[in-house]
């Protein structure tokens, strides 16, 4: 464990793969529960390093329901492309275009339902 940070300190742009964490056995269950509850109460995540597939990776450990999730983090150089793209995007938007965008978003607003999403994907 390197540090505890605010959950909002890491942009999800850096998130790679999530892995569920679980205690290794009965003796570790109490420590696992205590650290999870403490992290949840303080609304913090933990930065750590782990070896995965013979590579040292940075991970962000967050609470999720009754457990913890370790999300592998992309390195900064893996995510530099978005900065170049954002630098080229126009800064000023017209009021009419913003109103149109808001209207489209409101008319297409929905909810996330993974089961329906998977059914729709199978039809493609």
C-alpha positions in Angstrom: 0.0 0.0 0.0 1.5 3.3 -1.0 -1.2 5.9 0.1 -4.8 6.5 0.8 -6.4 9.1 -1.4 -9.7 10.7 -2.0 -11.9 8.5 -4.3 -12.2 11.5 -6.7 -8.5 12.1 -7.1 -8.0 9.6 -9.9 -9.7 10.2 -13.2 -11.4 7.1 -14.5 -9.6 7.7 -17.8 -6.7 5.8 -16.2 -8.8 2.7 -15.2 -7.9 -0.5 -17.0 -9.1 -3.8 -15.6 -11.0 -4.4 -12.4 -10.3 -7.4 -10.2 -12.4 -8.4 -7.1 -10.4 -8.9 -4.0 -11.2 -11.4 -1.3 -9.5 -12.5 2.0 -7.3 -15.5 1.6 -8.9 -17.4 4.5 -10.7 -17.1 7.8 -7.8 -15.4 9.7 -7.7 -12.6 7.0 -11.5 -12.0 6.9 -11.6 -9.7 10.0 -8.7 -7.6 8.7 -10.2 -7.4 5.2 -13.6 -6.3 6.7 -12.0 -3.7 8.9 -9.9 -2.1 6.2 -12.9 -2.1 3.8 -15.2 -0.5 6.4 -12.6 2.1 7.3 -12.1 3.0 3.6 -15.8 3.2 3.0 -16.4 5.5 6.1 -13.6 7.9 5.0 -14.5 7.7 1.3 -10.9 6.9 0.3 -9.2 4.6 -2.1 -5.8 3.0 -1.7 -2.9 3.3 -4.2 -0.8 0.2 -4.3 1.5 -1.8 -6.5 1.0 -5.4 -7.6 2.8 -7.9 -9.9 0.4 -9.1 -12.5 1.6 -11.2 -15.5 5.2 -10.6 -14.6 4.8 -6.8 -14.6 4.6 -4.4 -11.7 1.4 -2.5 -12.1 -0.2 0.4 -10.2 -3.6 -0.4 -8.8 -6.4 1.6 -7.2 -8.2 -0.3 -4.5 -11.8 0.9 -3.9 -14.8 -0.3 -1.9 -17.6 -1.9 -3.8 -20.7 -3.3 -2.1 -19.3 -5.7 0.6 -15.9 -6.1 -1.0 -13.0 -4.4 -2.6 -12.0 -4.0 -6.2 -8.4 -3.5 -7.4 -8.4 -1.6 -10.7 -5.3 -1.7 -12.7 -4.2 1.8 -13.7 -2.9 2.8 -17.1 0.4 4.6 -17.1 0.3 8.3 -18.0 1.9 7.7 -21.4 -0.9 5.2 -22.2 -3.4 8.1 -21.9 -1.6 11.0 -23.5 -3.5 10.8 -26.8 -6.6 12.3 -25.3 -4.7 15.5 -24.3 -3.7 16.1 -27.9 -7.3 15.5 -29.1 -8.8 17.8 -26.4 -6.3 20.6 -27.3 -7.8 20.6 -30.9 -11.5 20.7 -29.8 -13.2 24.0 -30.1 -13.6 26.0 -26.8 -16.6 28.2 -27.6 -20.0 26.7 -28.3 -23.0 28.7 -29.4 -26.0 28.9 -27.2 -28.3 27.4 -29.8 -26.0 24.4 -30.3 -25.8 23.8 -26.5 -29.6 24.0 -26.3 -29.9 21.4 -29.1 -27.4 19.1 -27.3 -29.4 19.4 -24.1 -32.6 18.5 -25.9 -31.1 15.4 -27.6 -29.7 14.2 -24.3 -33.1 14.7 -22.5 -35.0 12.9 -25.2 -32.6 9.9 -25.3 -32.2 9.7 -21.5 -32.4 6.1 -20.2 -31.2 3.7 -17.5 -28.4 1.2 -17.5 -29.6 -2.3 -17.7 -26.8 -4.8 -18.4 -29.2 -7.7 -19.3 -31.0 -5.6 -22.0 -27.6 -4.4 -23.3 -26.3 -7.9 -23.7 -29.5 -9.0 -25.6 -29.1 -6.0 -27.9 -25.5 -6.9 -28.6 -26.4 -10.4 -29.5 -28.7 -9.1 -32.2 -25.9 -7.3 -34.0 
